[in-house]
């Protein structure tokens, strides 16, 4: 019985440590930066114009956002062989880590919301709308 309790405490401590590491990683990134990282991860050849349209931020705003993300080590730039003039962006290992943590956060929030709404009937929800 004691060994079972020790094992459970070890698991809880490990989960706490992982959550703390996740929070430490994300505390240096704004919501807009995380959403920019999310878009870059999922888009083909993301550039300033595509990011601007997708995130509804001016191209100047995206340029500043990108510069911050490059300085934080989350993004790197590249050019296409056919068009060396256009600059594209991809995630570094730091950017991928932020993406993964952000994705897990969204999943946890959706799960929590789903649990909350289970207490209401469809009729209750329709009435609220």
Number of C-alpha atoms within 10 A of each C-alpha: 6 7 8 9 10 11 12 12 12 12 12 12 12 12 12 12 12 12 13 12 12 18 12 11 14 17 8 9 16 11 10 13 19 19 17 21 24 19 17 22 17 10 14 12 16 18 22 21 13 18 22 17 12 13 13 11 16 14 16 11 13 23 17 12 18 23 14 15 21 18 11 13 14 22 21 16 14 13 14 11 8 7 8 10 9 13 14 18 21 22 21 15 12 15 24 17 16 22 23 13 19 19 14 13 13 11 12 12 12 12 11 11 11 11 11 10 12 9 9 10 10 11 9 11 10 8 8 7 6
